[in-house]
Amino acid sequence: MSLTRVFIHGLESSSQGTKGVFFRTRCPDMIIEDFVGSFKERMNKLNDILFHRNNLIVVGSSYGGLMATVYAAKNEEKIKKLILLAPALNADEFKSYLNKKLHLPVIMYHGRNDDVVPPAVVRDIAREVFTDLHYHLVDDDHSLHNTFSVMDWDTLLEK
């Protein structure tokens, strides 16, 4: 069964942001959509897009990481791996999932100098929620400007 790769951008970004353009060039088969509106509207669109899809590797950045994690909490059996980039797990929309345990592989990168999503708070949440967490605190900012393009995406996006 083939993998379906998905990228979910952050709150104020789009499919045309730096990461979206990077993935579109590098992984032409990756699902890269624009998400706008309320959290509910964004999640409805994500659910519609992924409704008939399985074997997912989902990359979520910031608010997109929040969306990816909420989607995984409701559809864990459909996901092979989550890759979270400074995910906004401290947002109110995640509070109802704080007691849930997710057993899928999760790789998380977070910039030590993130001034948007607090690394220590999110790390603690992630350690509670994810049982198979590979956490990387890197010398970078919220957008992972220095780290993102040099990450081993070929390996990360494999099963």
Secondary structure, DSSP 8 states (H G I E B T S, - for coil): ---EEEEE--TT--TTSHHHHHHHHH-TTSEE----SSHHHHHHHHHHHHTT--SEEEEEETHHHHHHHHHHHH-GGGEEEEEEES--TTSGGGGGGTT--EEEEEEEEEETT-SSS-HHHHHHHHHHHEEEEEEEEESS-TT-TTTGGGS-HHHHT--
